[in-house]
Amino acid sequence: MLRLDGRVVLITGLGQQDGKSNVWGIGAAIAVLFARQGGKVFGGNRSFASAMVTKNRIEKEGGVCDVMETDVTSSASVKTLVDACMKKHGRIDILVNNVGRSEPGCPATMSEEVWDSQVELNLKSVYLLCHHVLPIMEAQGSGAVVSIASIAGMRYIGKPQVGYSATKAAIMQFMKATAVIYAEKGVRLNTVVPGLMDTPYTKGMVARYVKDGGSEEFMKMRNQQVPMARMGDAWDVANAALFLCSDEAKYITGQKIVVDGGITSFTGKPLKL
Ligand SMILES: NC(=O)c1ccc[n+]([C@@H]2O[C@H](COP(=O)([O-])OP(=O)(O)OC[C@H]3O[C@@H](n4cnc5c(N)ncnc54)[C@H](OP(=O)(O)O)[C@@H]3O)[C@@H](O)[C@H]2O)c1
């Protein structure tokens, strides 16, 4: 079940700061899990050093992984990544669009510069990877693409981040529309929609969003927001991504799996009975 033997997996944002930490980034967890399932991972990441941490972890387990420094907002950089993967493996079976980041602000407080950077990093990156990879998958007659969105693209989740919310919502529709266009070509496109996860990125959010409170208070608040009373982790997201990229999901396209401990099923205001 859920094997990816011999499949070539192109993934963005697989870096990790620390090779010993048990708190995993989503891209790193996906790369490791897909390699454990037999996939040959080829990753592009902003920092080469942090991508090497993930590569070393995969190789230590006997898996296959190559990494490159890549800026997913640059078409030239993405093309270089895709070309290098093709040169090495001659095909791309799976594409995982993982890079994303939230910046605080409502339309009045967010600068135009931050707005543009949110669109570039979260949305244009998905377009660029698909732009360069989908023709390859079409020529192969097969492929699976998964993009990582966020429940912030479905609901207001308690903090102003309009650039993030809008771009993550756009990813879901981009994937749905493209899935229909590519359905007859043998290429499936689906989205994983994480809720509140505990990753290194979450820790970094404290500095951007919390004025006075510390990290512990912020994490406690996030746990309390979830009906399951705890954040999820990178592996919860990776497991959903693996299913969508596997043959077990061969009749699923244009869909999303929400991995959120129940938040989006909840109004957020329980009755006090
Ligand atoms: N964590 C959550 O609670 C949560 C919830 C919902 C959705 N998500 C989504 O899940 C995805 C992954 O989140 P995460 O928590 O795993 O984040 P993360 O730990 O910060 O990982 C992001 C990765 O993307 C890389 N990156 C950043 N900018 C890049 C660029 N321009 N080009 C190439 N690579 C770049 C980073 O590289 P460096 O190594 O250089 O830093 C890092 O390896 C994002 O799309 C995020 O929006 C996260």
The ligand as a MOL file (V3000), in Angstrom:
LIG
                    3D

  0  0  0     0  0            999 V3000
M  V30 BEGIN CTAB
M  V30 COUNTS 48 52 0 0 0
M  V30 BEGIN ATOM
M  V30 1 N 2.9580 25.1930 9.8670 0
M  V30 2 C 1.6590 25.3870 9.8110 0
M  V30 3 O 0.9630 25.5360 10.8220 0
M  V30 4 C 0.9880 25.4290 8.4830 0
M  V30 5 C -0.4030 25.4590 8.4440 0
M  V30 6 C -1.0460 25.4890 7.2250 0
M  V30 7 C -0.3260 25.4930 6.0690 0
M  V30 8 N 1.0440 25.4700 6.1180 0 CHG=1
M  V30 9 C 1.7520 25.4900 4.8550 0
M  V30 10 O 2.6120 24.3820 4.7640 0
M  V30 11 C 3.7320 24.6970 3.9410 0
M  V30 12 C 5.0260 24.3630 4.6500 0
M  V30 13 O 5.0320 24.9750 5.8940 0
M  V30 14 P 6.1190 24.6100 6.9920 0
M  V30 15 O 5.4470 24.8580 8.2630 0
M  V30 16 O 6.7420 23.3030 6.7370 0 CHG=-1
M  V30 17 O 7.1920 25.7660 6.6970 0
M  V30 18 P 8.7850 25.8280 6.8980 0
M  V30 19 O 9.2040 24.8530 7.9480 0
M  V30 20 O 9.1260 27.2520 7.0670 0
M  V30 21 O 9.3260 25.3630 5.5250 0
M  V30 22 C 9.2780 26.1970 4.4440 0
M  V30 23 C 10.4040 25.7970 3.5140 0
M  V30 24 O 10.2940 26.5750 2.3290 0
M  V30 25 C 11.5730 27.0730 2.0050 0
M  V30 26 N 11.4510 28.3460 1.2630 0
M  V30 27 C 11.0260 29.5290 1.7120 0
M  V30 28 N 11.0340 30.4440 0.7270 0
M  V30 29 C 11.4830 29.8090 -0.3830 0
M  V30 30 C 11.7300 30.1920 -1.7260 0
M  V30 31 N 11.5120 31.4660 -2.1530 0
M  V30 32 N 12.1880 29.2650 -2.6000 0
M  V30 33 C 12.4320 28.0080 -2.1970 0
M  V30 34 N 12.2110 27.5750 -0.9410 0
M  V30 35 C 11.7510 28.4530 -0.0470 0
M  V30 36 C 12.2710 27.2670 3.3260 0
M  V30 37 O 13.6660 27.3210 3.0780 0
M  V30 38 P 14.7840 27.7090 4.1710 0
M  V30 39 O 15.3760 26.4000 4.5890 0
M  V30 40 O 15.7330 28.5730 3.4410 0
M  V30 41 O 14.0900 28.4260 5.2990 0
M  V30 42 C 11.7870 26.0370 4.0910 0
M  V30 43 O 12.5920 24.9120 3.8190 0
M  V30 44 C 3.5810 26.1710 3.5900 0
M  V30 45 O 2.9780 26.2860 2.3220 0
M  V30 46 C 2.6430 26.7040 4.6510 0
M  V30 47 O 1.9110 27.8160 4.2210 0
M  V30 48 C 1.7130 25.4370 7.2920 0
M  V30 END ATOM
M  V30 BEGIN BOND
M  V30 1 1 1 2
M  V30 2 2 2 3
M  V30 3 1 2 4
M  V30 4 1 4 5
M  V30 5 2 4 48
M  V30 6 2 5 6
M  V30 7 1 6 7
M  V30 8 2 7 8
M  V30 9 1 8 9
M  V30 10 1 8 48
M  V30 11 1 9 10
M  V30 12 1 9 46
M  V30 13 1 10 11
M  V30 14 1 11 12
M  V30 15 1 11 44
M  V30 16 1 12 13
M  V30 17 1 13 14
M  V30 18 2 14 15
M  V30 19 1 14 16
M  V30 20 1 14 17
M  V30 21 1 17 18
M  V30 22 2 18 19
M  V30 23 1 18 20
M  V30 24 1 18 21
M  V30 25 1 21 22
M  V30 26 1 22 23
M  V30 27 1 23 24
M  V30 28 1 23 42
M  V30 29 1 24 25
M  V30 30 1 25 26
M  V30 31 1 25 36
M  V30 32 1 26 27
M  V30 33 1 26 35
M  V30 34 2 27 28
M  V30 35 1 28 29
M  V30 36 1 29 30
M  V30 37 2 29 35
M  V30 38 1 30 31
M  V30 39 2 30 32
M  V30 40 1 32 33
M  V30 41 2 33 34
M  V30 42 1 34 35
M  V30 43 1 36 37
M  V30 44 1 36 42
M  V30 45 1 37 38
M  V30 46 2 38 39
M  V30 47 1 38 40
M  V30 48 1 38 41
M  V30 49 1 42 43
M  V30 50 1 44 45
M  V30 51 1 44 46
M  V30 52 1 46 47
M  V30 END BOND
M  V30 END CTAB
M  END
